[in-house]
Amino acid sequence: MTDRITVDDLRKVTLCVKGLRRYFNERGLDFKDFVKNGMTVEDAMLHGDEAFIRRVIEMKGQGDGEQ
């Protein structure tokens, strides 16, 4: 499994870019940097709902053909 979460990973779990931008702005996070570089799983856990991030990781693994 990749240790980074990207905007495409979050869109796969039905999040829109507009909502993501608002989420990042509310937390003082750099949305443009996230779109360009993604975010480590560890950083995502620090700034987000752990259960949701785990679901994103699970879906990412399924998309990569991993279990």
N, C-alpha and C positions, 0 to 999 in steps of 0.2 A: 504494500500500500504506500502511496505517495504521502509524504509528511506535510504537504501543502494543500490548502483549500483554495479554489479559484472561484471567480464569479460564475463560470459555467457550472461548477459543482452546485452552487447555491441555486442557480436557475433550474437545475434538474429537480429540485425539491419545491418547485413552483414559487420561488421568490422572484419578484420583478426587480429590475435594476433601479427603478424609482424608489421602491421601498428599501432596497439595500443602501442606496445613497443616503436616505433619511436616517436609517439605523446607524450608519457610520458617523454621520454628522452629529447625531445626538450623543454619541460616545466620544467625540473628539478624535476620531480615527480618520486616516487619510484614504479616502475612497479611491482616488485616482491611482495611488500606489497599489492598493489592493487589486484593482482591475488589471494593472500592468504586471504585478509580481505575485499575486496571491497572498496568502497568509499562512503561517505555520499553524498546525493543529493546536499547539500549545498556546499561541497568542489568541487563537479563536476561542479556546476554552476560557481564557482570562476575561474576555470581553463579551461572551455570549452565554446562552442557555446550554449547559453541558449535555443534556439529553438531546437537544436539537442537533448540536454539533456531532454527537455520536451517530445520529441518524444520517446526517450528511456523509460521514465517513463510511457508514455501512452501504449507502447507495453508491458512493464513489467506488467502493470495492466491487460491487455488483457490476457496475459499468465497465470496470477494467478487466472483468472476467475472473476476479478473485473472489474468494469466499470469506 
